[in-house]
């Protein structure tokens, strides 16, 4: 039943559009101003009755009530009424043309320039030709030709100018809204980038130091009963490892403080200059790391320097966690425009039919791998390399997967903004 009522309401014709109160006021004011124009005649001209001109003026003003919803029809009615009065011998004065001028202004304000100009030129041609053919013989040509053209072109020009101004203001508002949305999106994008960068830093710091601390704690448990001196030395190294982890965590988490907190960082940002120190930290974990430099070392931007250090740190941590390797090599190769960082290990070869070699950080069977697609370590290293405009790859070494695992990152000397 409800659907049938909805269909009946939908099928009913729409009610007649009612004029706005302001349009009624405007139409009345125009009639008061135009009615005297219908009574004006030239001296010596034919005597005209007042009521035909008043009637046509009233019709023109009534048509103005619908100039908003039917501007073309309104212009047509007012042109025909003005033409009829010109044919009766009335002078085409500004008072007589008042309703037509208001209609043309509304038309130019609500339609395109071509439509407004076409109706205006057509109305001028019709009025001028009528005045020339059947108008008063003694009326000057200036009033017949120049007057109607000037008075009708004026409202059309004003309406077009107002329409263009409104369109311009609307375009400015739209551009401002678009700029505001773009600014908000850019801010969200920068916040996301910063969160990812901090997450990578936390992952690198926590993974590196906790892996070393775990290995040292196991070594203490093994050495304590039989070799207490060796256990005491490892405990001292464990204290240094945890202290270093706390310092780096404090410096990294300090980035999350308010922007107005301008306290300096607790320690300098790590870079390739600390590679020997990083390599030495893995010795008590049973991993010997050799650092090799090829080419002439060149200065790196702060972002590239930190990125290279973090990639080397994460790669060596993965070797300690996932590979049964005794040695690893960090090789830096400098060129005129880039530096290539390669970290390789001598882990065992993959046996036929066995799971992925444990030397690979992307081993899906490894309990430390968080996801089968490569783990957070490789993902983080790849994101770091891409964030400065570099490239990254990880691969098995040797034929058939033998010879361990290696990661290679090629980084520019100066950081470039990566396209997302």
N, C-alpha and C positions, 0 to 999 in steps of 0.2 A: 504493500500500500504506500509505504514511504517512497519507494522508487518511482511509483506511478505519479505521485504528487510532484516529485522532483522533475520528472519528464514534462508534466504539464506546465510547471513554472518555467522550465527551459524553453518550451515551445511558445509561450506567450510573447507577444511583441513587446519590445522594450518601450518604456514610457517615453513620452516626448521630452526632450531635453529642455529644462526650464532655464530662462535667462537668469544670470546672476544679478543681485540687487545693484551692484555697481554699474552693470550694463544698462539697467533701466534708468539710472541717474544720468549716465552719459548720453543715452538717446534723448532724454528729455532736455538736457542742456543744449545738445546740438540742434534740436527742433526750435528752441527759443532763439538761438543765434541765426538759424537759417530761414526762419519764417519771414523776417524783414527782407531778406534777399529775394524772396519770391514776389514781393510787391514792388521791387525797384525796376523802373523802366527809364529809358533815355528821354530827355526832353524832345517833344515832337514826335515820339514814337507812338505806336498803336496803343489804345487803351485796353488793358487786360483786366479780366475779372480776378478777384483775389482767391476764390475758392479752389480753382483747378491747381494753382501753384501750391496752395496750402495743403491740398490733398496729396499731391505728389511728394512734397517735402515730408509730410507725415508718414507716407509709405516708406520713404528712404530711411527715416529715423527708426521706424518699427523694424526694418530689416537689420538695423545695427544691433538689435537685441541678440542676434545669433551670429555675430561676427567672429566669436571664438571657435565655435564648432563648425560653422559653414562659411569660411571667409570668401570662398570663390562665389558662392551664391549671393552673398551680401554685396559683393562688388558688382555683380551682374545686375542686381535689382537697382542699386543706386545709380549705375551708369545709365540704365534705361530711363529711370525717372529724370535724371539731369538732361538726357537727350530730348525727352518729351518736352521739358520746359524750354529748352533751347529752341525747339521747333515751334513752340507757341509764341516766341518772341521775347523771352526773358533774357536778360543780360547774364552771361556766365561770370558772375562775380565770385569772390572768395566765400561770401555768405551762402550763395546758392550751392556752391560745390562743397560745402562743409561735410554733409553726410558721406559723399564719395571720398573725400580726403581721409576721413576716419576709417572707412572701409579699406582703402588702399594701404594705409599704415598697418592695419591689423593683418592684411594679406601678406605684406612684405615681412612682418614679424613672425609669421607662422608657416610660411612656405619658403621655397628656394628662390634664388634671385631670378632665374629664368621665368618662373611663373609670375612673379610680381611684375617684372618688366613687360611681359607679354600682355597682361591685363591692363597695365598703365598705358602702354602705347596704343592698344586697341581702343581704350576709352578716350584717349586724346584724339585719335583719328576720327572716331565716331562723333564726338562733340564738335570738333572743328569743322568737319564736313557738313554737319547739320546746321551749324551757325552760319557757314558761308552760303549755304543753299537757301535756307528758309528763314534766316535770322533777320533782324531789323536792318533795313537798307542803310540807315544813317549811322550804324554802329561802327566805330573805328576798327580797322583790321588788327590793331594791336590787341584790342579786347577779345577779338575773335580767335586770333592765332597764338599770341604770346601768353596771354593771361591763362587760359585753360592748361596749356603745357606746363607753365611754371608752377601753378598751384597744385597740379596733380603729381608732378615729378618730386616736389618737396616731401610730401608724406611718404612716398615710396622710398626715397633715399634715407629718410630718418628711420623708417622701419627696418630697412636692410642693415643700416649701421647698428641699430640696437640688437638685431638678431645676431650679427657677427660678434658684437661685444659679448653677448650672452654665451655664444659658442666658445669664445676665447676664454672667458672666465670658467666655463665648465671644463675646458681642456686643461686649464691651469690647476683646477681642483683635482681632476683625475690624475694629472702628473704628480701632484703633491701626495695623493693617496698611494700611488704606485711607488713613489720614492720612500714613503714611510714604511710600506710593506717590504720593500727591498732592504731598507735599513734594518728592520727587525729580523728578516731572514739572514742577512749578513751577520748580525750580532749572534743569532742562534748558531750559525755555522761556525763562527769563531769560538764560541763557547764549547761546541762539540769538539773542534780541533784541539782546544786546550785540554779538555777532559781526556781525550785519547792520548795526548802527549804525556800528561801526568800519569795516566794509567800505565803507559809503556815504561816510564821511569820507575814507578813503583814496582812493576813486575821485574824489571832488570835488577834493581837493588835487592829486593826480597829474594828472588830466585838465586842470585849469585851468593849472597852472604849466608842464607839459610842452608844452601847446599854444602858450602864449606863448613859451616858450623855443625851440620849433621854428620859429615864425614869425620870431623875432628872429635865429636862426642863418641862416635863408634870406636875411633882409635883409642880414646881414653879408656873406654870400657874394656878393650882388648889388652891394653898395655898395663893397666893399673895393678893387677895381681902379681905379674912377674917382673915388670920394669917400671917401678913407680917414678923414677927420674924422668924417663921418656914420657910418661903420662903427665907429669907436672909441666914439662915443656909444651906438650900439646894443649894443656889447659891454658897456659899463658897465651899461646897463639889463638885459642878459642876466644879468650877475653878480647884480644885485639880485633878479631873478626866481628864479634858482636858490637864492639864499640864503633867500628867503622860503619857497620850496618845502621846503627842508631844515628850517627852523624848524617849519613846520606839520606836516611828517611826523614830526619828533621828538616834538612835543606829542601827536600822535594815537597813534603807536605806544607812547608812554609809558603809555597806558591799559592796555596788555597786561602791565605789570609786576605784581609781587606786590601784594596788597592792603595789606600792611604797609609798603610803600614810600610814604611820605607826602611825597615831595619835591614842591614846588609846580610847576605847569606853567611851561614856558619863556616863554610869552606869553599874554595874555588871550584868552579865547574870542571869536572874531569874531562880530559882530552887525550889525544894520542901521546902526549908527553908522559902520561902515567902508565903506558903499556908495560914497561919493565916491572913496575910495582904490581900491576895486575897479573903478569905472568908469574911473578914470584909467589903470589898468594895461593897458587894452585899446587905448589910443590908439596906441602904437607898433606894434600889430598891424593898424592901418588901420581900426579900428572906433571910431566916436564914440558914446559912451553918455551919454544924458541921464537924470538922476534927477529925478523929479517927485513931490511929496508933496501929497496932498489931504486935507483935514480936519486936525483937531488931533492931533498925534502923542501917542500914549499909551504908557505903560510896558508892556513885554512881559516875560513870564517868560523865563528864560535859555534854556529849550528851544525856545520859539517864536522867539526872537530868532536863535538859531543856525540853526534850520530855514529861516527866511526868507532869511538870508544865503546859506546853501548852495544853496537853490533858485535865487536870483538868480545866483550864481556859476556853477552848472551850466548854466543857461539861456544866459547870455552866452558861456560856453565853447562850447556847441553852435552858437550863431550864428557864432562864429569858425571852427569846424571845418566846418560843413555848409552855411552860407548864403553866397551872394555878396552880402552886405549891407555897406553903408558906415556905417550908423547903426542904433542900437537905443535903446529907451526902457525905463527901469525906473520903473514908476508904483506908488506906495504910496497906498492909500486907507484912511484910518482911520475906523472907526465906533465906536459905544458898546461893542460886544462883539467886534469882529473887525478884522483888517487884511487887505486884499486886495492881493496882490502880482502885478503883471502885467508881463511882459517881452515886448516885441514888437520885430520887426525889419522892415526895408524890403526884404527879399529879392525877387528877380524872381518873376514869376508863372509858374505851371506851364503849359507849352505843351501843346496837344492832342496826344495820342498819345505824349507823352514820359514818362519815369519821374517818380516823385514829385519835387516841387520840392526842390532841394538845401537850401532853407532849413529843411526839416523835419528834425529829428533822428531821425525814425523812418523815414527813407528806406531802403527795403530794398535799393536798388541802391548805396548808399553804401558804400565800402570800410571806413569807420570804424564802421559800424553792426554791433554784435556779433550781433544776431539780428533776423529780419524782423518781429518783433512789436512793435518800438518801441525797442529798444536799452536799454542799461543806464542811460543818462542819464535818460530819461523814467521808467523804472521806479523809479530812485532818488528822483527828485523826487516821484513819486506816493507812495512809501512814506514819505518824510519828512513830507509833508503829513498823511497818514493817522495817522502815529505820534503826532501832537499833537492829533488830533481834527479836522483840517481836511479840505478837499477840494481836488482838483487836476484841471485839464483842459488839454489842448493841442489847438490847432486852427489851420487855415489862416485867414488874414484876407482879407476882401474877397470879391467875387463870383467864383465859378469858381476859387478857390484863389489869387487874386491878392492883392497887398499884403503878402506876407511871411508870417511864422509867429509865433504867440504862445502863451505859456503863462500860465495864471492859477491862483494858489493863494490860497484863502481860509482864513485861519488864525485861531483864537481868540486872544484876548489872553493867556489863561492856558492852559497845555497841559492837554489831557484825554487820559486813557488810552484808546487806540483799542481797540475790541473786535476780536479776531482771528477 
